Amino acid sequence: MSNLKNKKAIITGGGRGLGKATALAFAKEGINVAITGRNETVLKETVAEIKSLGVTAIYSVFDVGDYKAVKSSIKTIIDTLGGVDILVNNAGIAAIGSFVEMPVEQWTQTIQTNVMGMYYVTKEVLPYLLEKNEGDIFNVASTAGLNGNPNVSAYSASKFAVIGMSESLMKEVRKNNIRVITLTPSTIETDMTIELGIASEGSEENVLQPEDFAELIVAGLKLPRRAMLKSAALWSTNP
Ligand SMILES: NC(=O)c1ccc[n+]([C@@H]2O[C@H](COP(=O)([O-])OP(=O)(O)OC[C@H]3O[C@@H](n4cnc5c(N)ncnc54)[C@H](OP(=O)(O)O)[C@@H]3O)[C@@H](O)[C@H]2O)c1
C-alpha cells in the first residue's frame, strides 16, 4: 500500500458535503489539505475541524467558474502548501426544472460551475503534476452523467461533459503516472440532495453517506501506483 502521509491535496467544494467528508478522511491518513469554496464561514469551520486531526489545512475562497480567480488562487494554494499531489474536483451545483421553465441563466451557471470550473482548476493544477510525473485527480461526475432523466437537463449535460473530459484527460496523462479517476456516485445524503428533495436528513440507515464516498476515494489512492481505479460507481444496497 502506498503511504499517504504528508501528501498534499486540493479539494474543491471542501467546506461541506462530499468534499468535507473527503477532507476529513484525508486528514486521518495524514494528508495535508486545502479546501475551497465560496462560503468563508463554512470553510473556516471545516479547516478548524481538519486541523484538529493534526495535519496542515488551509482554505481559499473563490468561484470555480471564474477563471481569473481560479488561476491566482490555485497558485497561492500550491505555493502555501509547498506543492500538490492530489486534486479532488468536487465543487458542483444541481437544479431541477423543466427544459422550458429553467431560466437560461441557471442552465448556463450549471455548465459554468460543473464543467468549466472543473476544467479551469484542472488546467491550473495539472502542470505541477506533469512536472513531478506523479499525481491523482478525482473528478466527481454522477449517475446523471450516464443517463438523462426528466427535469435535470442542465445537471445531466454537465455531468456527461465531466465524464468525457475526465476520460479524455485520463488517456492523455496516464503515461505520465497521473491517475485520473471518474466517479459516478448515486444519491448521497448532503445539502444538495436534501435541498432537491431526493434525500432527507438523518437517513443514514438506508441512504449513502458522505463518509462512504470519502472511503472510496481513499481506497483508490491506496492502490499501488501501477494500478488505477479508472472509474467507480458508488451505489446503495437499498434500491
Ligand atoms: N450528493 C449526491 O447525491 C451526489 C451524487 C452524485 C454526484 N454528486 C456531486 O458531488 C459533488 C459534491 O456534491 P454535494 O452533494 O457534496 O453538494 P453540496 O453539499 O451542495 O456541496 C457543494 C459544494 O460545492 C461548492 N460549490 C458549489 N458551487 C461552487 C462554485 N461556483 N465555486 C466554488 N465552490 C462551489 C460548495 O461550496 P460553497 O457553498 O462554499 O461555494 C460546496 O462545498 C457535486 O459535484 C455533485 O454534483 C453528488
PDBQT file of the ligand as one rigid body, heavy atoms in Angstrom, charges set to zero:
ROOT
HETATM    1  N1  LIG A 301     -24.912  14.204  -3.075  1.00  0.00    +0.000 N 
HETATM    2  C1  LIG A 301     -25.122  13.375  -4.095  1.00  0.00    +0.000 C 
HETATM    3  O1  LIG A 301     -26.037  12.526  -4.068  1.00  0.00    +0.000 OA
HETATM    4  C2  LIG A 301     -24.247  13.429  -5.311  1.00  0.00    +0.000 A 
HETATM    5  C3  LIG A 301     -24.345  12.362  -6.224  1.00  0.00    +0.000 A 
HETATM    6  C4  LIG A 301     -23.559  12.395  -7.363  1.00  0.00    +0.000 A 
HETATM    7  C5  LIG A 301     -22.678  13.437  -7.566  1.00  0.00    +0.000 A 
HETATM    8  N2  LIG A 301     -22.614  14.473  -6.657  1.00  0.00    +0.000 N 
HETATM    9  C6  LIG A 301     -21.662  15.543  -6.929  1.00  0.00    +0.000 C 
HETATM   10  O2  LIG A 301     -20.809  15.643  -5.825  1.00  0.00    +0.000 OA
HETATM   11  C7  LIG A 301     -20.297  16.964  -5.703  1.00  0.00    +0.000 C 
HETATM   12  C8  LIG A 301     -20.491  17.488  -4.294  1.00  0.00    +0.000 C 
HETATM   13  O3  LIG A 301     -21.887  17.494  -4.037  1.00  0.00    +0.000 OA
HETATM   14  P1  LIG A 301     -22.518  17.560  -2.561  1.00  0.00    +0.000 P 
HETATM   15  O4  LIG A 301     -23.620  16.594  -2.563  1.00  0.00    +0.000 OA
HETATM   16  O5  LIG A 301     -21.465  17.490  -1.521  1.00  0.00    +0.000 OA
HETATM   17  O6  LIG A 301     -23.163  19.005  -2.649  1.00  0.00    +0.000 OA
HETATM   18  P2  LIG A 301     -23.251  20.216  -1.608  1.00  0.00    +0.000 P 
HETATM   19  O7  LIG A 301     -23.420  19.690  -0.234  1.00  0.00    +0.000 OA
HETATM   20  O8  LIG A 301     -24.284  21.119  -2.178  1.00  0.00    +0.000 OA
HETATM   21  O9  LIG A 301     -21.816  20.883  -1.743  1.00  0.00    +0.000 OA
HETATM   22  C9  LIG A 301     -21.421  21.503  -2.921  1.00  0.00    +0.000 C 
HETATM   23  C10 LIG A 301     -20.029  22.053  -2.727  1.00  0.00    +0.000 C 
HETATM   24  O10 LIG A 301     -19.610  22.694  -3.936  1.00  0.00    +0.000 OA
HETATM   25  C11 LIG A 301     -19.175  24.011  -3.644  1.00  0.00    +0.000 C 
HETATM   26  N3  LIG A 301     -19.506  24.885  -4.764  1.00  0.00    +0.000 N 
HETATM   27  C12 LIG A 301     -20.677  24.954  -5.443  1.00  0.00    +0.000 A 
HETATM   28  N4  LIG A 301     -20.608  25.876  -6.403  1.00  0.00    +0.000 NA
HETATM   29  C13 LIG A 301     -19.372  26.419  -6.346  1.00  0.00    +0.000 A 
HETATM   30  C14 LIG A 301     -18.699  27.420  -7.084  1.00  0.00    +0.000 A 
HETATM   31  N5  LIG A 301     -19.284  28.085  -8.094  1.00  0.00    +0.000 N 
HETATM   32  N6  LIG A 301     -17.409  27.721  -6.740  1.00  0.00    +0.000 NA
HETATM   33  C15 LIG A 301     -16.810  27.071  -5.732  1.00  0.00    +0.000 A 
HETATM   34  N7  LIG A 301     -17.381  26.108  -5.000  1.00  0.00    +0.000 NA
HETATM   35  C16 LIG A 301     -18.656  25.786  -5.304  1.00  0.00    +0.000 A 
HETATM   36  C17 LIG A 301     -19.923  24.386  -2.375  1.00  0.00    +0.000 C 
HETATM   37  O11 LIG A 301     -19.179  25.331  -1.627  1.00  0.00    +0.000 OA
HETATM   38  P3  LIG A 301     -19.723  26.830  -1.298  1.00  0.00    +0.000 P 
HETATM   39  O12 LIG A 301     -21.165  26.699  -0.968  1.00  0.00    +0.000 OA
HETATM   40  O13 LIG A 301     -18.832  27.288  -0.205  1.00  0.00    +0.000 OA
HETATM   41  O14 LIG A 301     -19.469  27.560  -2.573  1.00  0.00    +0.000 OA
HETATM   42  C18 LIG A 301     -19.971  23.070  -1.619  1.00  0.00    +0.000 C 
HETATM   43  O15 LIG A 301     -18.802  22.873  -0.869  1.00  0.00    +0.000 OA
HETATM   44  C19 LIG A 301     -21.026  17.771  -6.785  1.00  0.00    +0.000 C 
HETATM   45  O16 LIG A 301     -20.210  17.869  -7.928  1.00  0.00    +0.000 OA
HETATM   46  C20 LIG A 301     -22.246  16.921  -7.081  1.00  0.00    +0.000 C 
HETATM   47  O17 LIG A 301     -22.748  17.157  -8.365  1.00  0.00    +0.000 OA
HETATM   48  C21 LIG A 301     -23.377  14.471  -5.545  1.00  0.00    +0.000 A 
ENDROOT
TORSDOF 0
